[in-house]
Amino acid sequence: MFGYVTQELLLGFWTTLQIFALTLLFSLPLGLVICFGSMSRVTPLRWFCKTLVWIIRGTPLMLQIIVIFYGPGLAATWAQGLSEQNALTSWIASWEVMDRFTSIIVAFSINYACYFSEIYRGGIQSIPRGQYEAGQVLGMTRGQIFFHVVLMQVIKRITAPMSNEFITLVKDTSLARTIAVYEIIWAGQQFITMHGLLWPLFYTGAFYLIFCGALTLAFGALEKKLNYYKV
């Protein structure tokens, strides 16, 4: 029985790993884009990014998952029910509803991109202005100053808060079961309903602990390597 439980949990954990990896793949660069947008001198762009971050950070991730998964279908139903058809309603009605896994990745990527953007912004703005001015005196361009002077210091400063977000993401993947995505918690819970066994649900905690422990060790090693850039 233990082997069968482990096999089922590994299947669920594979989905958890996919959600984790794909979320980081999309949210890390997207967060940087939102960060630059929120610091932009273009007022409409700056306010759009700040408003997006405010909405995403101010609402539960579970709600965002539900809206992204069910929203397009409900909008299509609404559009089809309108008596007067136009280009907009026809486009909404033809919208193909995303599958469950894609909806999870979209929701997680947008959510974490907004959190990452604030971490990026805090790291960039924490660098003393004098370093930018010194680079300009030396004839460096803004790009050269950022990549050769500022970047590694920013990475050093954001490592700790980023590690917290990474570990939070590991645990947040359990929210995928909100729209019936088979992840590790779902895999453990099915043994309660099907076999009356509680211990497999607690067994899932071992997977989370090992995963989070590995991330903690990895970020600890990264922080030691970046001590050279301490300012």
C-alpha positions as protocol buffer text, in pm:
chain_id: "A"
residue {
  index: 1
  type: MET
  ca { x: 0 y: 0 z: 0 }
}
residue {
  index: 2
  type: PHE
  ca { x: 283 y: 238 z: 87 }
}
residue {
  index: 3
  type: GLY
  ca { x: 437 y: 188 z: -259 }
}
residue {
  index: 4
  type: TYR
  ca { x: 103 y: 256 z: -430 }
}
residue {
  index: 5
  type: VAL
  ca { x: 49 y: 572 z: -224 }
}
residue {
  index: 6
  type: THR
  ca { x: 399 y: 694 z: -303 }
}
residue {
  index: 7
  type: GLN
  ca { x: 345 y: 632 z: -673 }
}
residue {
  index: 8
  type: GLU
  ca { x: 21 y: 834 z: -675 }
}
residue {
  index: 9
  type: LEU
  ca { x: 178 y: 1116 z: -477 }
}
residue {
  index: 10
  type: LEU
  ca { x: 472 y: 1128 z: -715 }
}
residue {
  index: 11
  type: LEU
  ca { x: 229 y: 1173 z: -1003 }
}
residue {
  index: 12
  type: GLY
  ca { x: 66 y: 1462 z: -822 }
}
residue {
  index: 13
  type: PHE
  ca { x: 405 y: 1604 z: -725 }
}
residue {
  index: 14
  type: TRP
  ca { x: 510 y: 1602 z: -1092 }
}
residue {
  index: 15
  type: THR
  ca { x: 220 y: 1838 z: -1165 }
}
residue {
  index: 16
  type: THR
  ca { x: 326 y: 2052 z: -870 }
}
residue {
  index: 17
  type: LEU
  ca { x: 678 y: 2076 z: -1013 }
}
residue {
  index: 18
  type: GLN
  ca { x: 542 y: 2172 z: -1355 }
}
residue {
  index: 19
  type: ILE
  ca { x: 328 y: 2450 z: -1206 }
}
residue {
  index: 20
  type: PHE
  ca { x: 627 y: 2574 z: -1005 }
}
residue {
  index: 21
  type: ALA
  ca { x: 870 y: 2574 z: -1298 }
}
residue {
  index: 22
  type: LEU
  ca { x: 635 y: 2724 z: -1557 }
}
residue {
  index: 23
  type: THR
  ca { x: 519 y: 2995 z: -1317 }
}
residue {
  index: 24
  type: LEU
  ca { x: 877 y: 3106 z: -1260 }
}
residue {
  index: 25
  type: LEU
  ca { x: 956 y: 3084 z: -1631 }
}
residue {
  index: 26
  type: PHE
  ca { x: 684 y: 3337 z: -1713 }
}
residue {
  index: 27
  type: SER
  ca { x: 654 y: 3545 z: -1397 }
}
residue {
  index: 28
  type: LEU
  ca { x: 1022 y: 3636 z: -1348 }
}
residue {
  index: 29
  type: PRO
  ca { x: 1061 y: 3824 z: -1680 }
}
residue {
  index: 30
  type: LEU
  ca { x: 704 y: 3955 z: -1667 }
}
residue {
  index: 31
  type: GLY
  ca { x: 769 y: 4093 z: -1320 }
}
residue {
  index: 32
  type: LEU
  ca { x: 1068 y: 4285 z: -1454 }
}
residue {
  index: 33
  type: VAL
  ca { x: 854 y: 4434 z: -1731 }
}
residue {
  index: 34
  type: ILE
  ca { x: 589 y: 4541 z: -1477 }
}
residue {
  index: 35
  type: CYS
  ca { x: 864 y: 4681 z: -1254 }
}
residue {
  index: 36
  type: PHE
  ca { x: 1001 y: 4902 z: -1531 }
}
residue {
  index: 37
  type: GLY
  ca { x: 647 y: 5003 z: -1621 }
}
residue {
  index: 38
  type: SER
  ca { x: 571 y: 5109 z: -1263 }
}
residue {
  index: 39
  type: MET
  ca { x: 888 y: 5323 z: -1262 }
}
residue {
  index: 40
  type: SER
  ca { x: 826 y: 5465 z: -1610 }
}
residue {
  index: 41
  type: ARG
  ca { x: 807 y: 5838 z: -1670 }
}
residue {
  index: 42
  type: VAL
  ca { x: 506 y: 5774 z: -1893 }
}
residue {
  index: 43
  type: THR
  ca { x: 221 y: 5849 z: -1653 }
}
residue {
  index: 44
  type: PRO
  ca { x: -53 y: 5627 z: -1810 }
}
residue {
  index: 45
  type: LEU
  ca { x: 184 y: 5328 z: -1824 }
}
residue {
  index: 46
  type: ARG
  ca { x: 303 y: 5388 z: -1468 }
}
residue {
  index: 47
  type: TRP
  ca { x: -50 y: 5411 z: -1331 }
}
residue {
  index: 48
  type: PHE
  ca { x: -164 y: 5107 z: -1528 }
}
residue {
  index: 49
  type: CYS
  ca { x: 116 y: 4893 z: -1381 }
}
residue {
  index: 50
  type: LYS
  ca { x: 60 y: 5027 z: -1030 }
}
residue {
  index: 51
  type: THR
  ca { x: -314 y: 4962 z: -1055 }
}
residue {
  index: 52
  type: LEU
  ca { x: -254 y: 4608 z: -1182 }
}
residue {
  index: 53
  type: VAL
  ca { x: -18 y: 4536 z: -893 }
}
residue {
  index: 54
  type: TRP
  ca { x: -267 y: 4683 z: -645 }
}
residue {
  index: 55
  type: ILE
  ca { x: -552 y: 4466 z: -776 }
}
residue {
  index: 56
  type: ILE
  ca { x: -349 y: 4144 z: -791 }
}
residue {
  index: 57
  type: ARG
  ca { x: -189 y: 4191 z: -449 }
}
residue {
  index: 58
  type: GLY
  ca { x: -519 y: 4296 z: -295 }
}
residue {
  index: 59
  type: THR
  ca { x: -726 y: 3996 z: -404 }
}
residue {
  index: 60
  type: PRO
  ca { x: -684 y: 3626 z: -317 }
}
residue {
  index: 61
  type: LEU
  ca { x: -500 y: 3403 z: -563 }
}
residue {
  index: 62
  type: MET
  ca { x: -787 y: 3154 z: -541 }
}
residue {
  index: 63
  type: LEU
  ca { x: -1029 y: 3420 z: -668 }
}
residue {
  index: 64
  type: GLN
  ca { x: -794 y: 3504 z: -955 }
}
residue {
  index: 65
  type: ILE
  ca { x: -777 y: 3137 z: -1056 }
}
residue {
  index: 66
  type: ILE
  ca { x: -1157 y: 3112 z: -1059 }
}
residue {
  index: 67
  type: VAL
  ca { x: -1197 y: 3432 z: -1263 }
}
residue {
  index: 68
  type: ILE
  ca { x: -937 y: 3332 z: -1522 }
}
residue {
  index: 69
  type: PHE
  ca { x: -1076 y: 2981 z: -1564 }
}
residue {
  index: 70
  type: TYR
  ca { x: -1450 y: 3056 z: -1560 }
}
residue {
  index: 71
  type: GLY
  ca { x: -1441 y: 3416 z: -1683 }
}
residue {
  index: 72
  type: PRO
  ca { x: -1395 y: 3356 z: -2059 }
}
residue {
  index: 73
  type: GLY
  ca { x: -1672 y: 3094 z: -2066 }
}
residue {
  index: 74
  type: LEU
  ca { x: -1915 y: 3317 z: -1879 }
}
residue {
  index: 75
  type: ALA
  ca { x: -1829 y: 3610 z: -2105 }
}
residue {
  index: 76
  type: ALA
  ca { x: -1887 y: 3394 z: -2413 }
}
residue {
  index: 77
  type: THR
  ca { x: -2225 y: 3282 z: -2278 }
}
residue {
  index: 78
  type: TRP
  ca { x: -2318 y: 3643 z: -2207 }
}
residue {
  index: 79
  type: ALA
  ca { x: -2211 y: 3751 z: -2555 }
}
residue {
  index: 80
  type: GLN
  ca { x: -2411 y: 3475 z: -2721 }
}
residue {
  index: 81
  type: GLY
  ca { x: -2720 y: 3580 z: -2527 }
}
residue {
  index: 82
  type: LEU
  ca { x: -2710 y: 3935 z: -2657 }
}
residue {
  index: 83
  type: SER
  ca { x: -2964 y: 4003 z: -2927 }
}
residue {
  index: 84
  type: GLU
  ca { x: -2751 y: 4262 z: -3101 }
}
residue {
  index: 85
  type: GLN
  ca { x: -2432 y: 4115 z: -3240 }
}
residue {
  index: 86
  type: ASN
  ca { x: -2131 y: 4329 z: -3322 }
}
residue {
  index: 87
  type: ALA
  ca { x: -1759 y: 4275 z: -3368 }
}
residue {
  index: 88
  type: LEU
  ca { x: -1688 y: 4280 z: -2994 }
}
residue {
  index: 89
  type: THR
  ca { x: -1958 y: 4033 z: -2891 }
}
residue {
  index: 90
  type: SER
  ca { x: -1870 y: 3801 z: -3181 }
}
residue {
  index: 91
  type: TRP
  ca { x: -1507 y: 3800 z: -3069 }
}
residue {
  index: 92
  type: ILE
  ca { x: -1604 y: 3725 z: -2706 }
}
residue {
  index: 93
  type: ALA
  ca { x: -1838 y: 3447 z: -2814 }
}
residue {
  index: 94
  type: SER
  ca { x: -1565 y: 3283 z: -3020 }
}
residue {
  index: 95
  type: TRP
  ca { x: -1318 y: 3292 z: -2729 }
}
residue {
  index: 96
  type: GLU
  ca { x: -1196 y: 2940 z: -2661 }
}
residue {
  index: 97
  type: VAL
  ca { x: -1206 y: 2856 z: -2294 }
}
residue {
  index: 98
  type: MET
  ca { x: -862 y: 2774 z: -2157 }
}
residue {
  index: 99
  type: ASP
  ca { x: -800 y: 2430 z: -2017 }
}
residue {
  index: 100
  type: ARG
  ca { x: -751 y: 2391 z: -1644 }
}
residue {
  index: 101
  type: PHE
  ca { x: -372 y: 2361 z: -1640 }
}
residue {
  index: 102
  type: THR
  ca { x: -324 y: 2662 z: -1870 }
}
residue {
  index: 103
  type: SER
  ca { x: -556 y: 2869 z: -1651 }
}
residue {
  index: 104
  type: ILE
  ca { x: -348 y: 2780 z: -1347 }
}
residue {
  index: 105
  type: ILE
  ca { x: -24 y: 2885 z: -1517 }
}
residue {
  index: 106
  type: VAL
  ca { x: -176 y: 3214 z: -1637 }
}
residue {
  index: 107
  type: ALA
  ca { x: -319 y: 3296 z: -1292 }
}
residue {
  index: 108
  type: PHE
  ca { x: 0 y: 3204 z: -1105 }
}
residue {
  index: 109
  type: SER
  ca { x: 225 y: 3386 z: -1352 }
}
residue {
  index: 110
  type: ILE
  ca { x: 32 y: 3713 z: -1332 }
}
residue {
  index: 111
  type: ASN
  ca { x: 3 y: 3692 z: -954 }
}
residue {
  index: 112
  type: TYR
  ca { x: 369 y: 3623 z: -887 }
}
residue {
  index: 113
  type: ALA
  ca { x: 486 y: 3866 z: -1155 }
}
residue {
  index: 114
  type: CYS
  ca { x: 319 y: 4147 z: -959 }
}
residue {
  index: 115
  type: TYR
  ca { x: 488 y: 4040 z: -636 }
}
residue {
  index: 116
  type: PHE
  ca { x: 825 y: 4000 z: -808 }
}
residue {
  index: 117
  type: SER
  ca { x: 788 y: 4346 z: -967 }
}
residue {
  index: 118
  type: GLU
  ca { x: 771 y: 4507 z: -624 }
}
residue {
  index: 119
  type: ILE
  ca { x: 1077 y: 4313 z: -508 }
}
residue {
  index: 120
  type: TYR
  ca { x: 1265 y: 4421 z: -821 }
}
residue {
  index: 121
  type: ARG
  ca { x: 1157 y: 4783 z: -773 }
}
residue {
  index: 122
  type: GLY
  ca { x: 1267 y: 4785 z: -411 }
}
residue {
  index: 123
  type: GLY
  ca { x: 1605 y: 4640 z: -503 }
}
residue {
  index: 124
  type: ILE
  ca { x: 1667 y: 4885 z: -786 }
}
residue {
  index: 125
  type: GLN
  ca { x: 1560 y: 5191 z: -589 }
}
residue {
  index: 126
  type: SER
  ca { x: 1771 y: 5086 z: -288 }
}
residue {
  index: 127
  type: ILE
  ca { x: 2094 y: 5147 z: -481 }
}
residue {
  index: 128
  type: PRO
  ca { x: 2240 y: 5489 z: -387 }
}
residue {
  index: 129
  type: ARG
  ca { x: 2192 y: 5753 z: -654 }
}
residue {
  index: 130
  type: GLY
  ca { x: 2561 y: 5839 z: -628 }
}
residue {
  index: 131
  type: GLN
  ca { x: 2655 y: 5514 z: -803 }
}
residue {
  index: 132
  type: TYR
  ca { x: 2454 y: 5613 z: -1109 }
}
residue {
  index: 133
  type: GLU
  ca { x: 2612 y: 5960 z: -1107 }
}
residue {
  index: 134
  type: ALA
  ca { x: 2962 y: 5814 z: -1071 }
}
residue {
  index: 135
  type: GLY
  ca { x: 2900 y: 5592 z: -1372 }
}
residue {
  index: 136
  type: GLN
  ca { x: 2783 y: 5889 z: -1578 }
}
residue {
  index: 137
  type: VAL
  ca { x: 3095 y: 6083 z: -1480 }
}
residue {
  index: 138
  type: LEU
  ca { x: 3303 y: 5793 z: -1612 }
}
residue {
  index: 139
  type: GLY
  ca { x: 3118 y: 5814 z: -1944 }
}
residue {
  index: 140
  type: MET
  ca { x: 2910 y: 5499 z: -1903 }
}
residue {
  index: 141
  type: THR
  ca { x: 2568 y: 5470 z: -2062 }
}
residue {
  index: 142
  type: ARG
  ca { x: 2257 y: 5399 z: -1856 }
}
residue {
  index: 143
  type: GLY
  ca { x: 2261 y: 5038 z: -1979 }
}
residue {
  index: 144
  type: GLN
  ca { x: 2626 y: 4992 z: -1885 }
}
residue {
  index: 145
  type: ILE
  ca { x: 2567 y: 5138 z: -1541 }
}
residue {
  index: 146
  type: PHE
  ca { x: 2274 y: 4904 z: -1481 }
}
residue {
  index: 147
  type: PHE
  ca { x: 2439 y: 4582 z: -1600 }
}
residue {
  index: 148
  type: HIS
  ca { x: 2795 y: 4645 z: -1479 }
}
residue {
  index: 149
  type: VAL
  ca { x: 2739 y: 4841 z: -1157 }
}
residue {
  index: 150
  type: VAL
  ca { x: 2385 y: 4802 z: -1031 }
}
residue {
  index: 151
  type: LEU
  ca { x: 2260 y: 4459 z: -1137 }
}
residue {
  index: 152
  type: MET
  ca { x: 2464 y: 4231 z: -910 }
}
residue {
  index: 153
  type: GLN
  ca { x: 2400 y: 4455 z: -610 }
}
residue {
  index: 154
  type: VAL
  ca { x: 2027 y: 4435 z: -683 }
}
residue {
  index: 155
  type: ILE
  ca { x: 2043 y: 4056 z: -710 }
}
residue {
  index: 156
  type: LYS
  ca { x: 2223 y: 4043 z: -374 }
}
residue {
  index: 157
  type: ARG
  ca { x: 1957 y: 4256 z: -208 }
}
residue {
  index: 158
  type: ILE
  ca { x: 1655 y: 4074 z: -350 }
}
residue {
  index: 159
  type: THR
  ca { x: 1781 y: 3719 z: -291 }
}
residue {
  index: 160
  type: ALA
  ca { x: 1622 y: 3684 z: 54 }
}
residue {
  index: 161
  type: PRO
  ca { x: 1275 y: 3817 z: -38 }
}
residue {
  index: 162
  type: MET
  ca { x: 1280 y: 3618 z: -361 }
}
residue {
  index: 163
  type: SER
  ca { x: 1356 y: 3300 z: -169 }
}
residue {
  index: 164
  type: ASN
  ca { x: 1046 y: 3364 z: 42 }
}
residue {
  index: 165
  type: GLU
  ca { x: 832 y: 3400 z: -271 }
}
residue {
  index: 166
  type: PHE
  ca { x: 976 y: 3082 z: -421 }
}
residue {
  index: 167
  type: ILE
  ca { x: 890 y: 2884 z: -108 }
}
residue {
  index: 168
  type: THR
  ca { x: 545 y: 3042 z: -94 }
}
residue {
  index: 169
  type: LEU
  ca { x: 491 y: 2940 z: -456 }
}
residue {
  index: 170
  type: VAL
  ca { x: 570 y: 2577 z: -371 }
}
residue {
  index: 171
  type: LYS
  ca { x: 286 y: 2575 z: -117 }
}
residue {
  index: 172
  type: ASP
  ca { x: 49 y: 2785 z: -329 }
}
residue {
  index: 173
  type: THR
  ca { x: 54 y: 2521 z: -600 }
}
residue {
  index: 174
  type: SER
  ca { x: -196 y: 2334 z: -384 }
}
residue {
  index: 175
  type: LEU
  ca { x: -454 y: 2596 z: -490 }
}
residue {
  index: 176
  type: ALA
  ca { x: -460 y: 2430 z: -832 }
}
residue {
  index: 177
  type: ARG
  ca { x: -713 y: 2185 z: -692 }
}
residue {
  index: 178
  type: THR
  ca { x: -959 y: 2478 z: -685 }
}
residue {
  index: 179
  type: ILE
  ca { x: -1036 y: 2401 z: -1049 }
}
residue {
  index: 180
  type: ALA
  ca { x: -971 y: 2027 z: -1024 }
}
residue {
  index: 181
  type: VAL
  ca { x: -608 y: 2014 z: -1135 }
}
residue {
  index: 182
  type: TYR
  ca { x: -457 y: 1689 z: -1007 }
}
residue {
  index: 183
  type: GLU
  ca { x: -165 y: 1796 z: -788 }
}
residue {
  index: 184
  type: ILE
  ca { x: -11 y: 1637 z: -480 }
}
residue {
  index: 185
  type: ILE
  ca { x: -272 y: 1751 z: -223 }
}
residue {
  index: 186
  type: TRP
  ca { x: -550 y: 1619 z: -447 }
}
residue {
  index: 187
  type: ALA
  ca { x: -357 y: 1292 z: -477 }
}
residue {
  index: 188
  type: GLY
  ca { x: -330 y: 1263 z: -98 }
}
residue {
  index: 189
  type: GLN
  ca { x: -689 y: 1360 z: -30 }
}
residue {
  index: 190
  type: GLN
  ca { x: -830 y: 1098 z: -264 }
}
residue {
  index: 191
  type: PHE
  ca { x: -714 y: 827 z: -24 }
}
residue {
  index: 192
  type: ILE
  ca { x: -943 y: 972 z: 244 }
}
residue {
  index: 193
  type: THR
  ca { x: -1254 y: 951 z: 26 }
}
residue {
  index: 194
  type: MET
  ca { x: -1168 y: 625 z: -151 }
}
residue {
  index: 195
  type: HIS
  ca { x: -991 y: 423 z: 119 }
}
residue {
  index: 196
  type: GLY
  ca { x: -1055 y: 605 z: 446 }
}
residue {
  index: 197
  type: LEU
  ca { x: -683 y: 661 z: 496 }
}
residue {
  index: 198
  type: LEU
  ca { x: -562 y: 986 z: 652 }
}
residue {
  index: 199
  type: TRP
  ca { x: -187 y: 928 z: 662 }
}
residue {
  index: 200
  type: PRO
  ca { x: -128 y: 980 z: 286 }
}
residue {
  index: 201
  type: LEU
  ca { x: -245 y: 1340 z: 325 }
}
residue {
  index: 202
  type: PHE
  ca { x: 15 y: 1397 z: 595 }
}
residue {
  index: 203
  type: TYR
  ca { x: 268 y: 1213 z: 379 }
}
residue {
  index: 204
  type: THR
  ca { x: 237 y: 1493 z: 122 }
}
residue {
  index: 205
  type: GLY
  ca { x: 397 y: 1721 z: 380 }
}
residue {
  index: 206
  type: ALA
  ca { x: 725 y: 1531 z: 339 }
}
residue {
  index: 207
  type: PHE
  ca { x: 735 y: 1623 z: -29 }
}
residue {
  index: 208
  type: TYR
  ca { x: 681 y: 1992 z: 50 }
}
residue {
  index: 209
  type: LEU
  ca { x: 940 y: 1988 z: 328 }
}
residue {
  index: 210
  type: ILE
  ca { x: 1205 y: 1827 z: 107 }
}
residue {
  index: 211
  type: PHE
  ca { x: 1134 y: 2063 z: -182 }
}
residue {
  index: 212
  type: CYS
  ca { x: 1137 y: 2374 z: 37 }
}
residue {
  index: 213
  type: GLY
  ca { x: 1447 y: 2249 z: 215 }
}
residue {
  index: 214
  type: ALA
  ca { x: 1631 y: 2211 z: -115 }
}
residue {
  index: 215
  type: LEU
  ca { x: 1530 y: 2565 z: -216 }
}
residue {
  index: 216
  type: THR
  ca { x: 1647 y: 2702 z: 121 }
}
residue {
  index: 217
  type: LEU
  ca { x: 1989 y: 2539 z: 79 }
}
residue {
  index: 218
  type: ALA
  ca { x: 2018 y: 2663 z: -280 }
}
residue {
  index: 219
  type: PHE
  ca { x: 1937 y: 3023 z: -185 }
}
residue {
  index: 220
  type: GLY
  ca { x: 2170 y: 3003 z: 113 }
}
residue {
  index: 221
  type: ALA
  ca { x: 2456 y: 2901 z: -116 }
}
residue {
  index: 222
  type: LEU
  ca { x: 2363 y: 3179 z: -359 }
}
residue {
  index: 223
  type: GLU
  ca { x: 2370 y: 3440 z: -84 }
}
residue {
  index: 224
  type: LYS
  ca { x: 2719 y: 3329 z: 20 }
}
residue {
  index: 225
  type: LYS
  ca { x: 2843 y: 3362 z: -337 }
}
residue {
  index: 226
  type: LEU
  ca { x: 2693 y: 3710 z: -362 }
}
residue {
  index: 227
  type: ASN
  ca { x: 2856 y: 3836 z: -40 }
}
residue {
  index: 228
  type: TYR
  ca { x: 3121 y: 3998 z: -258 }
}
residue {
  index: 229
  type: TYR
  ca { x: 2858 y: 4246 z: -375 }
}
residue {
  index: 230
  type: LYS
  ca { x: 2750 y: 4350 z: -26 }
}
residue {
  index: 231
  type: VAL
  ca { x: 2732 y: 4727 z: 0 }
}
